[in-house]
Amino acid sequence: MPTTTKPPNKRIFVAGRPPAAAAAVNISVPPPTPAPAPAPAPAASQCCCPACVGLECLDRTRYFSGQLLTEADLNNEQSYWLAKSRLHNRFLHGWGVVCGMQVVCSECDGWVTVKPGYAIDPCGNDIIVCSDYAFDVIKAIQACCTPSKQTSNCAPLRAAPPPNCQGTQQTWCITIEYLEQPSRMVAPLKQATPKSSACSCGGSQGGCGCGCGGSGNGSSAKCSCGSTTSQTSTAVPTGACEPTRINEGYKVCVVPAPQPSERATPPAPGTFAYQFVLCYAALDKLLLQIPTLPNNPNGDPQINQQAYQLVCNYLRSVQNAFATSFITHCQYETALNNISLNPPSAQTDPNYIGTLAVVLTRITAVLQAVAFDCYCSSLVPPCPPDPCDDRLILACVTVQDGKIINICHFGGRKQVVTFPVLYYWLSIFNFDKTLAALQTFIASFCCGDEGKRAGVFGANLYQKMNITSAGITSPAMVNQMMATVVAQNMGATMMNAIVPNAQTVDLRPLVGLDTGTVGRALESHKISTQNITTVDVSADPAWSDQAVAASPQFAPAAFSIGDNLTVYTKEKLVVGFDVTDPVAVLQKQVQLLQQQVNNMTSAGHVSSEDSSEGHPKKKH
C-alpha cells in the first residue's frame, strides 16, 4: 500500500492536561525572520487521539525494464524509506533531544536563542536546528495571554486574564515540532488534475495559531479517535505551480508548563512497572478478596448455600481476570476451568464447608502460579504506545513583567540516551579518565616491547583484590538481590500466600502517618521495639519535600517482622522505612555491651569504696 511522507499533523492534547495555549513560529530551511504574533486560537478539545500510527505494514516500489513510471511510484519510493527511518528512530532509539538544542539567554530582552542540535520527535521524524535561532518568548506569551476580541453579541462571556499577564510570575515551556514546507515552485508541463492544495505560485502556508490547536493557519480542529484531518478538495487552475522540494524544518511554540501535581503520575506506559500493574493488579485484588467461609459444624443447608454462592462468584471473578492476563503456562487456565463446584444438598452436610475450603485452596494455588507469569511476561518490553502529542519540550522559562527570570532544561525535556550521551554523563564520575588509563594499559601490554609486557605481571601491578562494596563477590548475592526485587514488586500479600512462614508486612501504607500511629501498627504486626531504630531526618537536606513525597514508592513492600527496621521521622511524622544495615546493628550491639561493661565497672568501684569505709583504720 502507498505510504505517506508524513502522518497527518494533528494538534492533540493528552487527557487530563490543560489545553496548551501556545504561540509558534514556522521555520523552514533556511529559517525565515519571525512572523508577527498570530491571533489566539480557541482551546483544543481534551482528547487523546494518536498523533501518528505506531506499526504499519510497508511496501516498496519494484522496478523492471519497460515500466511506465509515474509520480506515485517515485513518491512511494521516498515514502517507504521515510517510513523506515521513522520506524527505526522511534522504536530503536526512542524520541527526545539527541544533542544540542540548548536554550540560552539572548542579547535582547525577552528573547532566547535555541542552539543548533538534533532531536527525534515522538513520531520518529528528524528535527534539525542547523544554526542559532532567536525566538521572542515574551511576544509569544503575550499573544497567548491576550484574549481574542468578542466579535458577536451572542458570544459567551469569559474571564479576561490580566493584560499581557503582568504582575504574575509564570512558567512557560518552549517546544519544537517537526514541520515540512514545499519550496521551489515550477509550472508543470502537463495540466494539473484537481487535488487538495494549500499553496499557490509563490505562496506558502500560514503561521501557527496560539495554542497550536488547529491547522497551520491557526484555525481550530475537532478531534475524534480514528479520524484524520480532512482537507477541502479544490481544483488547481491551469498553469499553477508545483513544489519540487520539501524543506524539512521545525516550528517553535510556547505552552504553559504542567503543574507539579501532574508530574506525579502513576507508572508511565512503556515502563516495566506499568506493564506489570496491567497484569498483576487484578490478581492482587483477587487475593485480597478471598471469601471467608462461615463456620457450620451442624451442616445447616442454608449456610452451605450461602457459602456455595460466595465461592461460585469468586471462581467466576478469577476466570474473568484470567481472560485479560498475560498467561504463558496454558495449563493454568485449563486447571482453573477444571475446578468444579457441586451445589449443596437440601440435607444437612457438616463436611460441605471443608469441600469448599479445598476448592478455594486450588484457586489460590493457580493465582499464585499466574502471578509469576505476570512478572516474567512483563520482562518482555512491549512496543511503545502511540503518542498523543508530537512536540518536544526544549526548556521551561520563568517570566514576570515581560522579563525572563530563569531558563530550566530539566523540567520536561526528554533526552535520548545514546552511547555518546552515556559517555558524556559518565564523564562526571571520571569515566573518561578511567577509560583513558585502560587504553594506556592495553596499549602498553599489546603494543609494548617484551620488557614492558613482562613488567605488567610484576608484584606491584598484578594484585588479587576482592570486590566488596563496589561490586558482587559471590553468586549468592545475585540470588539474594533478585529475591528482594521480586518480593518488593509482588508485595506482602503474595509473599505470605506463597511462603506461609514468611510473615512479611507491607510498610508502604504507613509512610506519612504520625509516629504514634506507626508505633501501634508495628506493634500489632509483632515487630519488636528492640529491632527498631528511629532516625530523625528533620535537619538532613537530602530529605527534601520531593524525597518525602516519593518515599512510599521505596518503602519495603514485603518486610520480614524478624528483621531490624530503621524508621525515618521528620516533625513527628514517619517519612520512610529501610532495613537496618547489619553493620549498624553490630555497632549498636557493641555500644550496648560497652555501656554494660562501664556500668559494671562503676558498680564494682563504688562497692569497693563502701567496703573500705566500713572497716576501722589500723593505727600505725
C-alpha positions in Angstrom: 0.0 0.0 0.0 1.3 3.5 -0.6 2.7 5.3 2.4 2.7 8.9 3.2 5.7 11.1 3.6 4.4 12.3 7.0 1.4 11.4 9.1 -1.4 14.0 9.4 -0.1 16.8 11.6 -2.8 16.9 14.3 -2.7 19.1 17.4 -3.6 16.6 20.1 -3.6 17.1 23.8 -3.3 14.5 26.4 -6.3 13.8 28.6 -6.0 15.5 32.0 -3.5 18.0 30.6 -4.7 21.6 30.4 -5.3 23.0 27.0 -1.9 24.3 26.0 -2.3 27.8 24.6 0.8 28.5 22.5 2.2 30.8 20.0 4.5 29.5 17.4 6.8 30.4 14.6 7.2 28.3 11.5 10.8 27.6 10.5 11.9 26.3 7.1 15.4 25.8 5.8 16.8 28.3 5.9 14.8 29.8 8.9 13.0 33.0 7.9 12.5 36.0 10.1 9.9 35.7 12.9 6.4 36.4 11.7 4.1 38.7 13.6 2.3 37.1 16.5 -0.9 35.4 15.3 -4.3 35.8 16.9 -5.1 33.4 19.6 -7.0 30.3 18.6 -9.8 28.6 20.6 -8.7 26.0 23.1 -8.4 22.5 21.7 -10.7 19.8 22.9 -9.2 17.5 25.6 -8.9 14.1 24.0 -6.1 11.8 23.2 -6.0 10.6 19.6 -2.7 9.2 18.3 -0.6 11.8 16.5 0.9 9.0 14.4 0.4 5.3 13.9 2.9 3.1 15.6 3.3 0.0 13.4 2.2 -0.1 9.8 2.8 -2.6 7.0 5.0 -1.2 4.3 5.6 -1.9 0.6 8.3 -0.6 -1.7 8.3 0.0 -5.4 9.7 -2.7 -7.7 11.3 -1.5 -10.9 11.5 -3.5 -14.2 12.6 -2.9 -17.7 9.9 -1.2 -19.8 8.0 0.0 -16.8 6.0 3.2 -17.1 7.0 5.3 -14.1 4.5 7.8 -12.6 4.8 10.3 -9.7 3.0 7.7 -7.5 5.9 5.2 -8.0 8.6 7.7 -7.3 6.8 9.3 -4.3 6.2 5.8 -2.9 9.9 5.1 -3.1 10.6 8.1 -0.9 7.7 7.3 1.4 9.0 3.8 2.0 12.4 5.0 3.2 10.9 7.8 5.2 8.6 5.4 7.0 11.6 3.0 7.6 13.6 5.8 9.1 10.7 6.9 11.4 10.3 3.3 12.4 14.0 2.9 13.2 14.2 6.2 15.1 11.1 5.7 17.2 11.3 2.0 18.2 15.1 1.6 18.4 16.4 4.9 19.7 13.3 6.5 21.2 12.2 10.1 21.0 13.7 13.2 22.6 16.6 15.5 22.2 19.7 13.7 21.0 22.2 16.5 21.3 22.4 20.3 21.5 19.3 22.5 21.3 20.2 24.4 24.5 18.0 27.4 25.2 20.1 30.3 26.4 19.5 34.0 27.1 19.7 36.4 24.2 21.2 39.8 24.0 17.7 41.3 23.5 15.3 41.4 26.5 12.5 38.8 26.2 14.3 36.8 23.6 16.1 33.4 23.8 18.4 31.6 21.5 18.0 28.0 20.5 21.4 26.5 19.8 22.0 24.0 17.0 21.1 20.4 17.7 19.3 17.3 16.6 16.2 15.7 18.0 13.7 12.9 17.2 10.0 13.7 17.7 7.5 11.1 19.2 6.6 10.1 15.6 10.2 9.4 14.6 10.8 12.4 12.5 14.2 14.1 12.5 14.3 17.7 13.7 17.5 19.5 12.8 18.3 23.0 14.0 21.3 23.8 11.8 22.1 27.3 13.2 21.2 29.6 16.1 17.6 30.6 16.1 16.3 33.7 18.0 12.8 33.3 19.5 10.8 36.1 21.0 9.4 34.4 24.1 7.7 37.4 25.7 5.9 38.3 22.5 4.6 34.7 22.0 3.4 34.6 25.7 1.6 37.9 25.4 -0.2 36.7 22.2 -1.5 33.8 24.3 -2.4 35.8 27.3 -4.3 38.5 25.4 -7.8 37.2 24.8 -9.4 37.5 21.4 -12.0 40.3 21.0 -15.7 39.4 21.1 -17.0 39.6 17.6 -20.6 38.8 18.3 -23.1 39.9 21.0 -24.1 36.3 21.3 -20.6 35.1 22.1 -20.3 33.7 25.6 -18.6 35.8 28.2 -15.3 34.7 29.7 -13.0 36.0 32.3 -10.1 38.0 30.8 -6.7 37.4 32.2 -4.5 40.3 33.4 -3.3 42.5 30.4 -0.2 40.8 29.0 -0.1 38.6 32.1 1.6 41.4 34.1 2.3 41.2 37.8 2.4 37.5 38.0 5.2 35.0 37.8 4.6 32.3 35.2 6.4 29.3 33.8 6.1 28.5 30.1 7.8 25.7 28.2 9.4 26.2 24.8 8.5 23.4 22.4 9.8 22.3 19.0 7.8 20.4 16.4 8.7 18.8 13.0 7.3 20.8 10.0 7.5 20.3 6.3 7.2 23.1 3.8 7.1 23.0 0.0 9.5 25.1 -2.0 11.0 25.8 -5.5 7.7 26.1 -7.3 7.7 25.4 -11.0 4.9 25.2 -13.6 4.2 21.6 -14.7 4.3 20.7 -18.4 1.0 18.8 -18.1 -2.3 20.2 -17.0 -2.7 19.6 -13.3 -5.6 17.5 -12.0 -7.9 18.6 -9.2 -6.4 17.8 -5.8 -6.1 19.2 -2.3 -3.7 22.1 -2.1 -3.0 25.0 0.2 -0.3 26.7 -1.9 -0.2 28.8 -5.0 2.7 30.0 -7.1 5.0 31.9 -4.8 2.7 31.4 -1.8 3.2 29.5 1.5 1.1 28.1 4.3 0.1 30.4 7.2 1.6 30.6 10.6 0.8 28.6 13.7 -2.0 29.8 15.8 -1.9 30.4 19.6 -2.2 27.0 21.2 -1.1 25.1 18.1 -4.6 23.7 18.4 -5.5 23.6 14.8 -4.1 23.7 11.3 -1.2 25.8 10.1 -3.3 28.9 9.7 -4.4 29.0 13.3 -7.9 27.6 12.9 -9.2 25.1 15.4 -9.9 21.4 14.6 -12.0 19.0 16.4 -10.6 15.6 17.4 -12.2 12.2 17.4 -10.3 8.9 17.7 -9.8 7.1 14.5 -10.4 10.2 12.3 -8.0 12.0 10.1 -7.7 15.6 9.3 -9.8 16.4 6.3 -8.9 18.9 3.7 -11.1 20.6 1.1 -10.5 19.3 -2.4 -10.0 22.2 -4.7 -9.1 22.3 -8.4 -5.6 23.6 -9.1 -6.0 26.1 -12.0 -4.1 25.5 -15.2 -0.6 26.8 -15.0 -0.4 26.7 -11.2 3.0 26.0 -9.7 4.0 22.7 -8.1 6.8 22.4 -5.5 9.9 20.5 -6.4 11.4 20.4 -3.0 10.2 19.6 0.6 12.1 21.5 3.2 12.3 19.6 6.5 12.1 22.4 9.1 10.6 22.9 12.6 8.2 25.0 14.5 8.8 26.7 17.8 5.9 27.2 20.3 5.3 28.2 23.9 2.9 26.3 26.1 2.0 26.7 29.8 4.2 24.5 32.0 2.4 21.5 33.5 1.5 21.8 37.2 3.7 19.9 39.7 0.8 17.7 40.6 0.5 16.5 37.0 4.1 15.2 37.1 3.5 12.9 40.0 1.6 10.3 37.9 1.3 6.5 38.1 3.8 4.4 36.2 4.1 5.7 32.7 3.3 3.5 29.7 6.4 1.9 28.3 7.9 1.0 31.7 8.1 -2.3 33.5 6.0 -1.1 36.4 3.2 -0.1 34.1 3.2 -3.4 32.2 3.4 -5.4 35.5 0.5 -3.5 37.0 -1.7 -4.2 34.0 -1.4 -7.9 34.7 -0.9 -8.1 38.4 -3.4 -5.5 39.7 -6.4 -7.8 39.1 -4.7 -10.8 40.6 -3.6 -8.9 43.7 -7.1 -7.6 44.2 -8.5 -11.2 43.9 -6.1 -12.4 46.6 -7.3 -9.7 48.9 -11.0 -10.7 48.2 -10.7 -14.4 49.0 -14.1 -15.1 50.7 -14.1 -16.2 54.3 -16.2 -19.4 54.8 -18.6 -19.5 57.7 -18.3 -22.0 60.5 -21.1 -24.5 60.0 -20.5 -27.6 62.3 -24.1 -28.6 62.1 -24.3 -28.6 58.3 -27.1 -26.1 58.0 -28.3 -26.3 54.3 -29.0 -22.5 54.2 -25.4 -21.6 55.4 -24.0 -24.1 52.9 -25.9 -22.5 50.1 -24.6 -19.0 51.1 -21.0 -20.4 51.2 -21.5 -22.1 47.8 -22.7 -18.8 46.3 -19.6 -17.0 47.7 -17.1 -19.5 46.2 -19.0 -19.7 42.9 -18.9 -15.9 42.4 -15.2 -15.8 43.4 -14.4 -18.5 40.9 -16.2 -16.6 38.1 -14.3 -13.4 39.0 -11.0 -15.3 38.7 -11.9 -16.7 35.3 -12.8 -13.3 34.1 -9.5 -11.9 35.3 -7.6 -14.7 33.5 -9.2 -13.6 30.2 -7.1 -10.4 30.3 -3.9 -11.7 32.0 -0.6 -12.5 30.3 -0.5 -16.2 30.9 2.4 -18.1 29.4 1.6 -21.5 31.1 -1.5 -22.6 29.3 -2.2 -25.4 31.8 -3.0 -22.9 34.5 -6.2 -21.8 32.7 -7.1 -25.4 32.0 -6.6 -26.2 35.7 -8.9 -23.4 36.6 -11.6 -24.4 34.2 -11.4 -28.0 35.6 -12.4 -26.8 39.0 -16.0 -27.8 39.6 -18.4 -26.9 42.3 -21.2 -29.2 43.3 -24.2 -27.4 44.8 -25.1 -28.4 48.4 -27.9 -30.8 49.0 -31.0 -29.9 50.8 -30.0 -32.2 53.7 -27.6 -31.3 56.5 -23.9 -31.7 55.5 -21.3 -30.7 58.1 -18.4 -31.6 55.6 -19.6 -29.3 52.8 -17.7 -26.2 54.1 -14.5 -28.3 54.1 -15.1 -29.2 50.5 -15.4 -25.6 49.6 -12.2 -24.8 51.5 -10.3 -27.3 49.3 -11.7 -25.6 46.2 -10.5 -22.2 47.5 -7.1 -23.7 48.1 -6.9 -24.9 44.5 -8.0 -21.5 43.2 -5.4 -19.7 45.3 -2.6 -22.0 44.1 -3.5 -21.2 40.5 -3.5 -17.5 41.3 0.0 -17.7 42.8 1.3 -19.5 39.8 -0.2 -17.0 37.4 1.4 -14.2 39.4 4.8 -15.4 38.4 3.7 -15.5 34.7 2.7 -11.8 35.1 6.2 -11.0 36.4 8.0 -12.9 33.7 5.9 -11.7 30.8 6.4 -8.1 32.0 10.1 -8.5 31.5 9.5 -8.7 27.7 9.4 -5.0 26.6 6.3 -4.1 24.7 6.1 -1.7 21.8 5.7 1.9 23.0 2.1 3.3 22.8 1.1 5.7 20.1 2.0 9.3 21.2 -0.8 11.8 21.8 1.4 14.8 21.1 4.3 15.2 18.6 6.0 18.2 20.2 9.2 18.2 22.2 9.9 20.4 25.2 13.3 22.1 25.0 13.2 24.2 28.2 10.9 25.9 30.5 11.2 29.7 31.2 10.0 31.7 34.2 8.8 35.2 33.3 7.5 38.1 35.2 6.5 41.6 34.0 7.8 41.0 30.5 11.3 39.7 31.6 12.8 36.3 31.6 13.9 35.3 35.1 15.1 31.7 34.6 15.6 29.0 32.0 15.4 25.4 33.1 16.3 22.5 30.8 15.2 19.7 33.2 11.5 20.4 33.8 10.0 18.5 30.8 12.9 17.9 28.4 13.4 14.3 27.4 16.9 13.1 26.4 17.6 10.2 24.1 20.2 8.1 25.8 22.7 7.3 23.1 26.3 6.0 23.6 27.8 9.5 23.2 25.3 10.8 25.8 26.0 8.0 28.1 29.7 8.6 27.8 29.2 12.3 28.5 27.2 11.7 31.6 29.7 9.0 32.9 32.5 11.5 32.5 31.0 13.2 35.6 32.4 10.3 37.6 35.8 10.4 35.7 34.8 7.6 33.4 36.7 9.3 30.6 39.9 9.3 32.7 39.4 5.6 33.7 38.9 4.7 30.0 42.0 6.6 29.0 44.0 4.8 31.7 42.6 1.5 30.5 43.6 2.3 26.9 47.1 3.2 28.0 47.4 -0.1 29.9 46.2 -2.1 26.8 48.5 -0.2 24.5 51.4 -0.9 26.8 50.5 -4.6 27.1 49.7 -5.3 23.5 52.0 -2.9 21.6 54.9 -2.5 24.0 58.2 -4.4 23.8 58.8 -7.6 25.7 60.3 -5.9 28.8 57.2 -3.7 29.3 54.8 -6.6 28.6 56.6 -8.8 31.2 56.6 -5.9 33.7 52.8 -5.8 33.7 52.7 -9.0 35.7 55.1 -7.8 38.4 54.3 -7.9 42.1 53.4 -4.2 42.2 50.9 -4.3 39.3 49.2 -7.7 39.5 47.3 -7.9 42.8 44.3 -10.0 43.5 41.6 -7.9 45.3 38.1 -8.9 46.4 35.4 -6.5 45.3 33.1 -5.9 48.2 31.3 -2.6 48.5 31.9 -1.8 44.8 30.5 -5.0 43.3 29.3 -8.6 43.6 31.6 -11.2 45.2 29.5 -14.4 45.0 26.6 -15.9 43.1 24.6 -16.0 46.4 24.5 -12.2 46.4 22.8 -12.3 43.0 20.2 -14.7 44.2 19.6 -12.6 47.3 19.2 -9.4 45.3 16.8 -10.9 42.8 14.7 -12.4 45.6 14.5 -9.0 47.2 13.5 -7.3 43.9 10.8 -9.9 43.2 9.4 -9.6 46.8 9.3 -5.8 46.5 7.3 -6.0 43.3 4.9 -8.6 44.4 4.2 -7.3 47.9 3.5 -8.9 51.3 0.1 -10.3 50.3 1.5 -12.5 47.6 4.7 -13.5 49.5 2.7 -14.6 52.6 0.5 -16.7 50.2 3.4 -18.3 48.5 5.6 -18.8 51.7 3.2 -19.2 54.7 6.1 -18.9 57.2 7.4 -15.6 55.6 5.5 -13.3 57.9 6.0 -10.2 55.8 4.4 -6.8 56.2 3.7 -4.1 53.6 5.1 -0.8 55.2 4.2 1.5 52.3 0.8 2.5 53.7 2.4 3.6 57.0 4.5 6.3 55.3 3.2 9.8 56.1 1.4 8.8 59.4 2.4 10.1 62.8 4.9 8.2 64.9 2.3 7.1 67.5 0.0 5.5 64.9 3.0 3.8 63.2 4.3 2.5 66.5 1.0 0.9 67.3 0.8 -0.5 63.8 4.2 -2.1 64.1 3.4 -3.5 67.5 0.2 -5.1 66.0 2.4 -6.7 63.4 4.5 -8.2 66.2 7.6 -6.2 65.3 9.8 -5.9 68.4 10.7 -2.5 69.6 14.2 -3.7 70.2 14.7 -4.2 66.5 13.5 -0.7 65.6 16.0 2.2 65.2 14.5 5.7 64.9 16.4 8.3 62.9 15.3 12.0 62.9 16.0 13.5 59.4 14.5 16.9 60.0 17.9 18.6 59.6 19.0 16.3 56.8 18.9 18.3 53.5 18.8 15.0 51.5 15.2 14.5 52.8 13.7 17.3 50.7 9.9 17.6 50.1 10.3 15.7 46.8 12.1 12.9 48.6 9.4 12.7 51.2 6.7 12.7 48.6 8.4 9.8 46.7 9.3 7.8 49.9 6.2 5.5 49.8 7.4 4.1 46.4 10.7 3.0 48.0 9.4 1.7 51.3 9.6 -2.1 51.9 6.6 -3.9 50.4 7.4 -7.3 52.0 9.3 -6.6 55.2 10.0 -9.6 57.4 8.9 -9.0 61.0 12.1 -10.6 62.4 14.5 -8.2 60.6 15.8 -5.0 62.0 14.0 -1.9 60.9 15.1 1.7 60.6 12.3 4.3 60.8 13.0 7.8 59.4 11.0 10.6 61.1 10.5 14.3 60.3 8.5 16.6 62.5 6.7 13.8 64.3 5.8 12.1 61.0 7.2 8.9 59.6 8.7 9.7 56.2 10.3 6.4 55.3 11.4 2.9 56.3 14.5 0.8 55.5 16.0 -2.5 56.5 18.8 -1.7 59.0 22.3 -2.2 57.8 23.9 -5.2 59.5 27.0 -3.2 60.3 24.8 -0.6 62.1 23.2 -3.4 64.1 26.6 -4.7 65.2 27.7 -1.2 66.1 24.6 -0.8 68.2 25.2 -4.1 70.0 28.8 -3.1 70.6 27.7 0.2 72.1 25.2 -1.6 74.4 27.9 -4.1 75.5 30.3 -1.2 76.2 27.7 0.5 78.2 27.0 -2.6 80.3 30.8 -3.0 80.9 31.0 0.6 82.0 28.1 0.2 84.4 29.6 -3.0 85.9 33.0 -1.3 86.3 31.4 1.7 88.0 29.3 -0.5 90.3 32.4 -2.5 91.3 34.4 0.7 92.1 31.6 2.0 94.3 31.2 -1.2 96.2 35.0 -1.4 97.0 34.9 2.2 98.3 31.9 1.3 100.6 33.7 -1.7 102.0 36.8 0.2 102.7 34.9 2.8 104.7 33.0 0.2 106.8 36.3 -1.1 108.5 38.2 0.8 111.2 41.6 2.1 110.2 44.7 0.5 111.7 46.9 2.5 114.0 50.5 2.8 112.9 
